Amino acid sequence: MSTNTTSSTDSSTPSTGSSTAPPTGSSTGSSAGASAEPGTGARAVAPEAGTRPARLINNEATTEIPVHLLFRDDPDPAPVPLRPAVVARRQGPGERPGERPATRRPVNARPRPVPSVDPELRERPARVLPGAAGVAAGLCGVAGCAATSWWAGLVPPLAAQALGLPAYAGAGLGPAQWAAYAAAGVLGMFGFGGLARGRTGRAWVLGLFGRYRGTVRRTGLMWVNPLLLRRRVDVRLRHWRSEPMPAADGNGVALRAVTLVVWRVRDTVKATLGVEDHETYLRECVEAALARVPVEPLGTVRSSADVAGDTLTRLVAADAAPVGLEVFSVRPVRVEYAPEVAAAMHRRRIAALDAAQRASVLTSVVDSVEDTVTRLTMRGLVELDDYERKVLVKDLTVAFCAGRGDTGA
């Protein structure tokens, strides 16, 4: 009986150890892990020859855990489809599936209104006659009056003898004589009254009872219908200098600009009958252009002044062309700050000039100090370490700056 009991006990012990032992090929470790937990009554099992003892983690809260199970290699991970990490936003009109995108009608910019005048006001030459025709008609009227007076017997005998007229008693003043007087007088008045002298650079706009009848640009003596109303127009090249007008620079600073406009009348009928006053209309056009174009004070940037002048010329010429005015150039001749900002801008200008002068002086001083130290060291006059070089640079900088300040003062 005792023999069987012992064998059964011995056989049970290896079975317990075999159930907890790891498989062959596990990680190596200390031999202490092979001992059983206290209180279990199990005995330590000696490792077999040719096998490594299994490493186990033993504590009071866990059972025996093989170390290779904690650090085992995971199998190849299965690819998991992931959606792109995009911050979701609310879909707008036309972005939802099946929805037609909303189209916006293009908004056309409203063009600037162009000044227009009566389309019937077009310059055309007026019908005039040479001055000789008017002189001849006037002389005929005078001769008719003299003949009618002789016919009526109103010529004194002495005058008749001086003129060599035959003696005639005269028929007196009757209806026929009065009619002859009227005809001769009207002919003389029309002949001499229609004489006009055209000058270079001057033109006449003719009108009859408020209706345009043509323009006269001829020079010399001519005959114009005396019943027509004449308006003299100067078509020469003219210069107009404006008074100080409000303007602004690129930053919106208020300015006062004086402009010089070179212009002339191109279409006499539109310039005379289309607007009331040429210079008033031109002044308004220049003021409107200055409100849209930034200008810079003279002496700052020449290119910006040229660009501003070209832009002003283009705008004013476009506004003045429909009324018969031809603008050649609009140039700012004087630009100054407005009284309300003049003092502040003057201080700013002085500060900018002072800063620029200081930067120039500092650059010159640094160049002089560098040149002096370089020459001293290159020629071997002195041998300086870092500390002595710094002291020398400091002293030279102070000396040069003091000298510059005394010279400028």
PyMOL commands that set and color helices and strands:
alter all, ss='L'
color gray80, all
select helices_A, chain A and resi 2-20+31-34+67-70+131-152+157-163+175-193+268-274+278-292+302-323+339-378+386-408
alter helices_A, ss='H'
color red, helices_A
select strands_A, chain A and resi 56-57+65-66+129-130+195-198+202-208+211-216+220-223+229-234+238-241+245-248+254-265+325-337
alter strands_A, ss='S'
color yellow, strands_A
deselect
rebuild
show_as cartoon
